[in-house]
Amino acid sequence: MGRVFLQDIESEKAYCCRSCTATLSQESEIISRNFNGRGGKAYLLDKVVNVYKGPSEKRVLMTGLHTVADLFCTSCHSLLGWTYIFAYEESEKYKVGKFILEKAKISNTNTCLSTAPLEAPSEEH
C-alpha cells in the first residue's frame, strides 16, 4: 500500500477524526446538528474530506429506509458515520449525497493534523 495523502482545509473551525486528528470538514459545511448516529448525536454535512466509503447497503434508519455507505477515516480507518446514497421517501431525498459524522467520533478543537510538508531539521552546530 502506498503513502496516504490527506487534504487540508483552510478554516478557523475544522472538525477532525478523534482517533488520529485527520481533518474531516469545517463548521460552514454543517447542514444540521439534529441527527442521531449509532452511538448518539451526529451532524449532517454537505462536504467531507479524508474519508472513504464502505459498500452500499439498505438500512432502516429513524426516518425510514435508505441506501447508505459507511464512512471511514482515510488515515486510521476508524468508522466515522455514513453517507446517503438513496432515499426511498420523497421527504428524505435532501439527504442524498450528504454525510453523517457522529459527534463521538470527531473533535472540533482546532488541533487537526496539518497536512503541510514537514521541514527537515536544521543542522546547526
DSSP file with accessible surface (Angstrom, degrees, kcal/mol):
  #  RESIDUE AA STRUCTURE BP1 BP2  ACC     N-H-->O    O-->H-N    N-H-->O    O-->H-N    TCO  KAPPA ALPHA  PHI   PSI    X-CA   Y-CA   Z-CA
    1    1 A M              0   0  213      0, 0.0     3,-0.1     0, 0.0     2,-0.0   0.000 360.0 360.0 360.0 143.2    0.0    0.0    0.0
    2    2 A G        -     0   0   64      1,-0.2     2,-0.2     0, 0.0     0, 0.0  -0.102 360.0 -67.7 -84.6-176.2    1.3    3.5   -0.8
    3    3 A R        -     0   0  206      1,-0.1     2,-0.5    -2,-0.0    -1,-0.2  -0.470  48.0-124.3 -73.9 141.9    1.6    6.6    1.2
    4    4 A V        -     0   0   62     -2,-0.2     2,-0.5    -3,-0.1    -1,-0.1  -0.757  20.7-160.7 -90.9 127.0   -1.6    8.3    2.3
    5    5 A F        -     0   0  156     -2,-0.5     2,-0.3    69,-0.0    45,-0.1  -0.939   9.0-155.1-107.4 127.7   -2.0   12.0    1.3
    6    6 A L        -     0   0   34     -2,-0.5     2,-0.3   109,-0.1    -2,-0.0  -0.796  12.1-126.0-103.7 145.6   -4.6   14.0    3.3
    7    7 A Q        -     0   0  117     -2,-0.3     2,-0.3    16,-0.2    16,-0.2  -0.627  22.9-144.6 -83.9 146.8   -6.4   17.1    2.2
    8    8 A D        -     0   0   76     -2,-0.3     2,-0.4   107,-0.1   106,-0.1  -0.747   4.4-141.8-108.1 159.6   -6.2   20.2    4.4
    9    9 A I        -     0   0   30     -2,-0.3     2,-1.3     2,-0.1    16,-0.1  -0.984  10.2-137.9-124.2 131.3   -9.0   22.7    5.0
   10   10 A E        +     0   0  178     -2,-0.4     2,-0.3     3,-0.0     3,-0.1  -0.733  60.1 121.5 -85.4  91.8   -8.4   26.5    5.3
   11   11 A S        -     0   0   46     -2,-1.3     3,-0.2     1,-0.1    -2,-0.1  -0.986  63.9-140.7-155.5 144.7  -10.8   27.1    8.2
   12   12 A E  S    S+     0   0  175     -2,-0.3     2,-0.6     1,-0.2    -1,-0.1   0.795 103.5  42.4 -72.0 -30.2  -10.7   28.5   11.7
   13   13 A K  S    S+     0   0   85     -3,-0.1    14,-2.2    96,-0.0     2,-0.3  -0.849  77.4 167.0-124.2  94.5  -13.1   25.9   12.9
   14   14 A A  E     -A   26   0A   8     -2,-0.6    96,-0.7    -3,-0.2     2,-0.4  -0.754  29.2-134.6-106.5 154.4  -12.3   22.4   11.5
   15   15 A Y  E     -A   25   0A   4     10,-3.1     9,-3.4    -2,-0.3    10,-1.6  -0.917  27.6-171.7-108.4 137.4  -13.6   19.0   12.5
   16   16 A a  E     -AB  23 107A   0     91,-3.1    91,-2.5    -2,-0.4     2,-0.3  -0.846  33.7 -90.3-127.3 160.6  -11.1   16.2   12.9
   17   17 A C  E  >  - B   0 106A   1      5,-2.4     4,-2.3    -2,-0.3    89,-0.2  -0.528  32.7-142.7 -66.6 128.7  -11.1   12.4   13.5
   18   18 A R  T  4 S+     0   0  143     87,-2.5    -1,-0.2    -2,-0.3    88,-0.2   0.827  96.6  51.6 -66.3 -28.0  -11.0   11.9   17.2
   19   19 A S  T  4 S+     0   0   88     86,-0.4    -1,-0.2     1,-0.1    87,-0.1   0.903 132.7   4.1 -77.8 -40.6   -8.6    8.9   16.8
   20   20 A C  T  4 S-     0   0   31      2,-0.1    -2,-0.2    58,-0.0    -1,-0.1   0.430  90.2-120.4-128.4  -2.6   -5.9   10.4   14.6
   21   21 A T     <  +     0   0   50     -4,-2.3    92,-5.1     1,-0.2     2,-0.2   0.632  52.3 160.0  66.4  21.1   -6.8   14.1   14.2
   22   22 A A        -     0   0    0     90,-0.2    -5,-2.4     1,-0.1    -1,-0.2  -0.494  49.7-103.7 -67.6 138.0   -7.0   14.0   10.4
   23   23 A T  E     +A   16   0A   3     90,-0.5    -7,-0.3    -7,-0.2   -16,-0.2  -0.422  46.4 167.7 -64.2 136.2   -9.1   16.9    9.1
   24   24 A L  E     -     0   0A   0     -9,-3.4    25,-2.6     1,-0.4     2,-0.3   0.706  54.0 -34.7-119.8 -41.2  -12.6   15.9    8.0
   25   25 A S  E     -A   15   0A   1    -10,-1.6   -10,-3.1    23,-0.2    -1,-0.4  -0.937  54.1-107.4-166.6-174.9  -14.7   19.0    7.5
   26   26 A Q  E >   -A   14   0A  41     21,-0.3     3,-2.0    -2,-0.3     4,-0.3  -0.911  33.1-104.4-132.9 161.8  -15.4   22.6    8.6
   27   27 A E  G >  S+     0   0   62    -14,-2.2     3,-1.8    -2,-0.3   -13,-0.1   0.848 115.2  61.0 -51.3 -41.9  -18.1   24.4   10.5
   28   28 A S  G 3  S+     0   0   92      1,-0.3    -1,-0.3   -15,-0.2    18,-0.0   0.662  95.7  62.8 -67.4 -13.1  -19.6   26.0    7.4
   29   29 A E  G <  S+     0   0   36     -3,-2.0    17,-2.6    18,-0.1     2,-0.4   0.544  76.0 110.6 -87.9  -7.1  -20.4   22.6    5.9
   30   30 A I  E <   +C   45   0B  26     -3,-1.8    15,-0.3    -4,-0.3     3,-0.1  -0.561  37.5 175.4 -74.0 124.2  -22.8   21.6    8.7
   31   31 A I  E     -     0   0B  82     13,-3.2     2,-0.3    -2,-0.4    14,-0.2   0.803  69.8  -1.2 -90.9 -41.7  -26.4   21.5    7.5
   32   32 A S  E     -C   44   0B  29     12,-1.6    12,-2.8     1,-0.1    -1,-0.4  -0.992  40.1-163.9-153.0 145.0  -27.9   20.2   10.8
   33   33 A R  E    S+     0   0B 107     -2,-0.3     2,-0.3    10,-0.2     9,-0.2   0.256  77.2  90.3-104.2   6.7  -26.8   19.3   14.3
   34   34 A N  E     +     0   0B 143      7,-0.1     2,-0.3    10,-0.1     9,-0.1  -0.273  62.6 106.5-102.3  46.7  -30.1   17.5   15.0
   35   35 A F  E     -C   42   0B  26      7,-1.5     7,-2.5    -2,-0.3     2,-0.4  -0.819  56.6-138.4-120.3 162.4  -29.2   14.0   13.8
   36   36 A N  E     -C   41   0B  80     -2,-0.3     5,-0.3     5,-0.3    26,-0.2  -0.974  14.6-168.8-123.0 137.5  -28.5   10.7   15.6
   37   37 A G  E >   -C   40   0B  16      3,-4.2     3,-0.8    -2,-0.4     5,-0.1  -0.309  48.9 -78.0-103.2-166.0  -25.9    8.2   14.8
   38   38 A R  T 3  S+     0   0  120      1,-0.2     3,-0.1    -2,-0.1     4,-0.0   0.852 130.6  30.9 -63.5 -35.8  -25.3    4.7   16.1
   39   39 A G  T 3  S-     0   0   64      1,-0.2     2,-0.3     2,-0.1    -1,-0.2   0.084 126.5 -69.5-115.7  22.7  -23.9    6.0   19.3
   40   40 A G  E <  S+C   37   0B  34     -3,-0.8    -3,-4.2    63,-0.0    -1,-0.2  -0.946  91.5  19.7 132.6-150.5  -25.6    9.3   19.9
   41   41 A K  E     +C   36   0B 132     -2,-0.3    62,-2.1    -5,-0.3    63,-0.6  -0.163  59.5 178.2 -62.7 151.2  -25.7   12.7   18.4
   42   42 A A  E     -CD  35 102B   0     -7,-2.5    -7,-1.5    60,-0.3     2,-0.4  -0.949  22.5-125.9-149.7 162.3  -24.5   13.3   14.9
   43   43 A Y  E     - D   0 101B  19     58,-2.6    58,-2.1    -2,-0.3     2,-0.5  -0.917  12.8-139.4-112.9 142.4  -24.1   16.1   12.3
   44   44 A L  E     -CD  32 100B   0    -12,-2.8   -13,-3.2    -2,-0.4   -12,-1.6  -0.893  31.4-173.2 -96.7 124.6  -25.4   16.2    8.7
   45   45 A L  E     -CD  30  99B   1     54,-3.3    54,-2.6    -2,-0.5   -15,-0.2  -0.891  31.6-147.1-123.1 154.3  -22.7   17.8    6.5
   46   46 A D  S    S+     0   0   74    -17,-2.6     2,-0.3    -2,-0.3    -1,-0.1   0.818  85.7  17.3 -84.8 -34.4  -22.6   18.9    2.9
   47   47 A K        +     0   0  117    -18,-0.2   -21,-0.3   -21,-0.2     2,-0.3  -1.000  60.1 175.7-145.0 138.4  -18.9   18.1    2.3
   48   48 A V        -     0   0   17     -2,-0.3     2,-0.3   -23,-0.1   -23,-0.2  -0.947  10.3-158.7-134.9 158.2  -16.2   16.0    4.0
   49   49 A V        +     0   0   12    -25,-2.6    25,-0.1    -2,-0.3     3,-0.1  -0.869  66.1  36.1-130.1 165.8  -12.6   15.1    3.1
   50   50 A N  S    S+     0   0   12     -2,-0.3    24,-2.5     1,-0.2    25,-0.4   0.836  90.4 111.2  60.2  37.6  -10.1   12.4    4.1
   51   51 A V  E     -E   73   0B  32     22,-0.3     2,-0.3    -3,-0.2    -1,-0.2  -0.921  49.4-156.1-130.8 159.8  -12.8    9.7    4.2
   52   52 A Y  E     -E   72   0B  92     20,-2.2    20,-2.7    -2,-0.3     2,-0.3  -0.965  20.3-118.8-133.8 155.5  -13.6    6.6    2.1
   53   53 A K  E     -E   71   0B 129     -2,-0.3    18,-0.2    18,-0.2     3,-0.1  -0.713  14.6-146.9 -96.0 143.8  -16.8    4.8    1.7
   54   54 A G  E     -     0   0B  17     16,-2.7    -1,-0.1    -2,-0.3    18,-0.0  -0.201  52.5 -54.6 -85.2-172.2  -17.6    1.2    2.5
   55   55 A P  E     -     0   0B 113      0, 0.0    15,-0.6     0, 0.0    -1,-0.2  -0.320  61.2-106.5 -66.8 148.4  -20.1   -0.9    0.5
   56   56 A S  E     +E   69   0B  76     13,-0.2     2,-0.3    -3,-0.1    13,-0.2  -0.495  45.5 170.4 -72.8 143.8  -23.6    0.4   -0.1
   57   57 A E  E     -E   68   0B  91     11,-2.6    11,-2.8    -2,-0.2     2,-0.4  -0.990  37.9-108.2-152.3 152.0  -26.4   -1.2    1.9
   58   58 A K  E     +E   67   0B 141     -2,-0.3     2,-0.4     9,-0.2     9,-0.2  -0.672  42.5 179.5 -79.4 134.9  -30.1   -0.7    2.6
   59   59 A R  E     -E   66   0B  36      7,-3.2     7,-2.2    -2,-0.4     2,-0.8  -0.998  29.6-133.4-141.7 132.7  -30.6    0.3    6.2
   60   60 A V  E     +E   65   0B 117     -2,-0.4     5,-0.2     5,-0.2     2,-0.2  -0.795  36.4 178.7 -85.0 113.2  -33.7    1.2    8.2
   61   61 A L  E >   -E   64   0B  33      3,-2.7     3,-2.0    -2,-0.8    -2,-0.0  -0.479  48.3 -85.5-104.6-179.9  -32.9    4.4   10.0
   62   62 A M  T 3  S+     0   0  162      1,-0.3     3,-0.1    -2,-0.2    -2,-0.0   0.793 130.1  46.1 -58.8 -28.3  -35.1    6.5   12.3
   63   63 A T  T 3  S-     0   0   62      1,-0.3    -1,-0.3    29,-0.0     2,-0.2   0.239 123.7 -89.3-101.1  11.7  -36.6    8.3    9.3
   64   64 A G  E <  S-E   61   0B  24     -3,-2.0    -3,-2.7    24,-0.0    -1,-0.3  -0.671  70.6 -15.8 118.5-169.1  -37.2    5.2    7.1
   65   65 A L  E     +E   60   0B  64     -5,-0.2    23,-1.4    -2,-0.2    24,-0.4  -0.551  62.2 164.2 -78.8 131.4  -35.4    3.0    4.6
   66   66 A H  E     -EF  59  87B   1     -7,-2.2    -7,-3.2    -2,-0.3     2,-0.6  -0.965  38.6-125.4-138.2 156.5  -32.3    4.5    3.0
   67   67 A T  E     +EF  58  86B  20     19,-2.8    18,-3.0    -2,-0.3    19,-2.0  -0.942  46.0 166.6 -99.7 124.4  -29.3    3.1    1.0
   68   68 A V  E     -EF  57  84B   0    -11,-2.8   -11,-2.6    -2,-0.6     2,-0.4  -0.858  30.6-146.7-133.3 165.7  -26.2    4.3    2.8
   69   69 A A  E     -EF  56  83B   1     14,-1.9    14,-2.5    -2,-0.3   -13,-0.2  -0.996  28.8-116.5-135.0 131.3  -22.5    3.6    2.8
   70   70 A D  E     - F   0  82B  30    -15,-0.6   -16,-2.7    -2,-0.4     2,-0.4  -0.327  26.4-134.8 -63.6 149.4  -20.4    3.7    6.0
   71   71 A L  E     -EF  53  81B   1     10,-2.6     9,-3.0   -18,-0.2    10,-1.2  -0.926  20.9-171.0-110.0 134.7  -17.6    6.4    6.1
   72   72 A F  E     -EF  52  79B  49    -20,-2.7   -20,-2.2    -2,-0.4     2,-0.2  -0.923  30.6-104.0-124.9 147.4  -14.1    5.6    7.4
   73   73 A C  E  >  -E   51   0B   0      5,-2.3     4,-1.8    -2,-0.3   -22,-0.3  -0.499  23.0-143.6 -67.5 131.2  -11.1    7.8    8.1
   74   74 A T  T  4 S+     0   0   35    -24,-2.5    -1,-0.1    -2,-0.2   -23,-0.1   0.839  96.8  45.7 -64.7 -31.6   -8.5    7.6    5.4
   75   75 A S  T  4 S+     0   0   47    -25,-0.4    -1,-0.2     1,-0.1   -71,-0.1   0.948 132.8   9.5 -81.2 -50.7   -5.7    7.9    7.9
   76   76 A C  T  4 S-     0   0   43      2,-0.1    -2,-0.2   -54,-0.0    -1,-0.1   0.445  90.6-125.2-114.2  -4.2   -6.7    5.5   10.7
   77   77 A H     <  +     0   0   94     -4,-1.8     2,-0.2     1,-0.2    -3,-0.1   0.651  51.6 158.6  69.5  18.6   -9.7    3.6    9.2
   78   78 A S        -     0   0   32      1,-0.1    -5,-2.3    -6,-0.1     2,-0.4  -0.493  49.5-110.4 -70.5 142.4  -12.0    4.5   12.1
   79   79 A L  E     +F   72   0B  44     -7,-0.2    -7,-0.2    -2,-0.2    -1,-0.1  -0.614  43.1 170.0 -72.0 125.1  -15.7    4.3   11.4
   80   80 A L  E     -     0   0B   0     -9,-3.0    22,-2.8    -2,-0.4     2,-0.3   0.666  51.6 -72.0-112.1 -25.9  -17.0    7.9   11.5
   81   81 A G  E     -FG  71 101B   0    -10,-1.2   -10,-2.6    20,-0.2     2,-0.3  -0.932  55.3 -84.1 165.0-139.9  -20.5    7.8   10.2
   82   82 A W  E     -FG  70 100B   9     18,-1.2    18,-3.4   -12,-0.3     2,-0.4  -0.957  19.0-126.8-155.8 169.2  -22.2    7.2    6.8
   83   83 A T  E     -FG  69  99B   5    -14,-2.5   -14,-1.9    -2,-0.3     2,-0.6  -0.946  28.3-117.9-122.3 147.1  -23.2    8.9    3.5
   84   84 A Y  E     +F   68   0B   7     14,-1.9    13,-2.9    11,-0.5   -16,-0.2  -0.755  32.1 170.9 -87.0 123.1  -26.7    8.7    2.0
   85   85 A I  E     +     0   0B  58    -18,-3.0     2,-0.3    -2,-0.6   -17,-0.2   0.806  69.2   0.9 -95.9 -40.9  -26.8    7.1   -1.4
   86   86 A F  E     -F   67   0B  88    -19,-2.0   -19,-2.8    10,-0.1     2,-0.4  -0.993  56.2-155.3-152.5 141.7  -30.5    6.8   -1.9
   87   87 A A  E     -F   66   0B   0     -2,-0.3   -21,-0.2   -21,-0.2     6,-0.1  -0.981   3.5-161.5-118.9 132.4  -33.7    7.8    0.0
   88   88 A Y  S    S+     0   0   85    -23,-1.4     2,-0.4    -2,-0.4   -22,-0.1   0.752  74.4  71.0 -85.6 -25.6  -36.9    6.0   -0.7
   89   89 A E  S >> S-     0   0  112    -24,-0.4     3,-1.6     1,-0.1     4,-0.5  -0.781  79.2-136.4 -93.0 136.2  -39.2    8.6    0.8
   90   90 A E  G >4 S+     0   0  149     -2,-0.4     3,-1.3     1,-0.3     4,-0.3   0.883 104.5  57.5 -56.9 -39.7  -39.6   11.9   -1.1
   91   91 A S  G 34 S+     0   0   86      1,-0.2    -1,-0.3     2,-0.1     3,-0.2   0.646 106.8  50.0 -69.8 -11.8  -39.3   14.0    2.0
   92   92 A E  G X4 S+     0   0   26     -3,-1.6     3,-1.9     1,-0.1     4,-0.3   0.463  78.7  97.4-103.9  -3.0  -35.9   12.4    2.8
   93   93 A K  G X<  +     0   0   74     -3,-1.3     3,-1.3    -4,-0.5    -1,-0.1   0.721  67.0  74.9 -65.0 -19.5  -34.3   12.9   -0.7
   94   94 A Y  G 3  S+     0   0  124     -4,-0.3    -1,-0.3     1,-0.2    -2,-0.1   0.738  89.7  61.3 -64.3 -17.8  -32.5   16.1    0.5
   95   95 A K  G X  S+     0   0    4     -3,-1.9     3,-2.4     2,-0.1   -11,-0.5   0.698  74.8 113.5 -81.7 -18.6  -30.1   13.8    2.4
   96   96 A V  T <  S+     0   0   57     -3,-1.3   -11,-0.2    -4,-0.3     3,-0.1  -0.309  86.2  14.7 -61.3 129.5  -28.8   12.1   -0.7
   97   97 A G  T 3  S+     0   0   42    -13,-2.9    -1,-0.3     1,-0.3     2,-0.2   0.435 106.1 113.2  85.0   0.2  -25.1   12.9   -1.3
   98   98 A K    <   -     0   0   52     -3,-2.4   -14,-1.9   -14,-0.2     2,-0.4  -0.518  58.9-128.0-100.0 172.1  -24.8   14.3    2.2
   99   99 A F  E     -DG  45  83B  39    -54,-2.6   -54,-3.3   -16,-0.2     2,-0.5  -0.943   5.3-150.1-128.9 141.2  -22.7   12.9    5.1
  100  100 A I  E     -DG  44  82B   0    -18,-3.4   -18,-1.2    -2,-0.4     2,-0.5  -0.941  13.5-173.7-106.9 125.2  -23.3   12.0    8.7
  101  101 A L  E     -DG  43  81B   0    -58,-2.1   -58,-2.6    -2,-0.5     2,-0.3  -0.992  25.0-128.5-115.9 125.9  -20.4   12.3   11.2
  102  102 A E  E >   -D   42   0B   5    -22,-2.8     3,-1.7    -2,-0.5     4,-0.5  -0.588  11.0-136.4 -75.9 131.1  -21.0   11.0   14.7
  103  103 A K  G >  S+     0   0  101    -62,-2.1     3,-1.1    -2,-0.3   -61,-0.1   0.844 103.0  57.7 -56.9 -37.1  -20.2   13.6   17.3
  104  104 A A  G 3  S+     0   0   63    -63,-0.6    -1,-0.3     1,-0.2   -62,-0.1   0.710 106.2  50.8 -68.3 -16.7  -18.4   11.0   19.5
  105  105 A K  G <  S+     0   0   77     -3,-1.7   -87,-2.5   -25,-0.2   -86,-0.4   0.467 107.3  59.0 -99.7  -5.0  -16.1   10.1   16.6
  106  106 A I  E <   -B   17   0A   5     -3,-1.1     2,-0.3    -4,-0.5   -89,-0.2  -0.821  61.1-152.3-125.9 164.8  -14.9   13.7   15.8
  107  107 A S  E     -B   16   0A  20    -91,-2.5   -91,-3.1    -2,-0.3     3,-0.1  -0.977   7.5-167.0-133.1 146.8  -13.3   16.6   17.5
  108  108 A N        +     0   0   62     -2,-0.3   -93,-0.1   -93,-0.2   -94,-0.0  -0.153  51.2 118.8-125.0  42.2  -13.6   20.3   16.8
  109  109 A T  S    S-     0   0   78    -96,-0.1    -1,-0.1   -93,-0.1   -94,-0.1   0.291  82.3-114.3 -94.9  10.4  -10.6   21.6   18.9
  110  110 A N  S    S+     0   0   98    -96,-0.7   -95,-0.1    -3,-0.1    -2,-0.1   0.782  88.6 113.3  60.0  27.0   -8.6   23.2   16.0
  111  111 A T        +     0   0   85    -97,-0.2    -1,-0.1     2,-0.0     3,-0.1  -0.061  40.0 150.8-114.3  31.1   -5.9   20.6   16.6
  112  112 A a        -     0   0   28      1,-0.1   -90,-0.2   -98,-0.1     2,-0.2  -0.287  58.8 -91.0 -63.7 150.0   -6.4   18.8   13.3
  113  113 A L        -     0   0   71    -92,-5.1   -90,-0.5     1,-0.1     2,-0.3  -0.397  42.6-127.6 -61.3 124.8   -3.4   17.1   11.8
  114  114 A S        -     0   0   76     -2,-0.2    -1,-0.1     1,-0.1  -108,-0.1  -0.589  13.4-159.6 -75.1 138.5   -1.6   19.5    9.5
  115  115 A T        +     0   0   47     -2,-0.3    -1,-0.1     2,-0.1  -109,-0.1   0.293  52.3 121.9-100.8   9.4   -1.0   18.2    6.0
  116  116 A A  S    S-     0   0   55      1,-0.1    -2,-0.1     0, 0.0     0, 0.0  -0.411  76.7 -93.8 -68.2 146.5    1.8   20.7    5.3
  117  117 A P        -     0   0  117      0, 0.0     2,-0.2     0, 0.0    -1,-0.1  -0.319  43.3-111.3 -61.4 143.8    5.1   19.0    4.4
  118  118 A L        -     0   0  171     -3,-0.1     2,-0.3     1,-0.1    -3,-0.0  -0.538  28.3-123.0 -76.3 140.1    7.4   18.5    7.4
  119  119 A E        -     0   0  173     -2,-0.2    -1,-0.1     1,-0.1     3,-0.1  -0.619  25.7-113.3 -80.6 142.2   10.5   20.6    7.5
  120  120 A A        -     0   0   84     -2,-0.3    -1,-0.1     1,-0.1     2,-0.0  -0.491  41.7 -99.5 -70.3 141.2   13.8   18.9    7.7
  121  121 A P        -     0   0  116      0, 0.0     2,-0.1     0, 0.0    -1,-0.1  -0.358  40.1-111.8 -63.4 143.2   15.6   19.5   11.0
  122  122 A S        -     0   0   90      1,-0.1     2,-0.3    -3,-0.1    -3,-0.0  -0.444  15.4-140.6 -74.8 152.6   18.3   22.2   10.8
  123  123 A E        +     0   0  169     -2,-0.1     2,-0.3     2,-0.0    -1,-0.1  -0.379  40.3 155.8-110.8  52.7   21.9   21.0   11.2
  124  124 A E              0   0  169     -2,-0.3    -2,-0.0     1,-0.0     0, 0.0  -0.634 360.0 360.0 -80.5 136.7   23.2   23.9   13.3
  125  125 A H              0   0  218     -2,-0.3    -2,-0.0     0, 0.0    -1,-0.0  -0.883 360.0 360.0-118.6 360.0   26.2   23.1   15.4
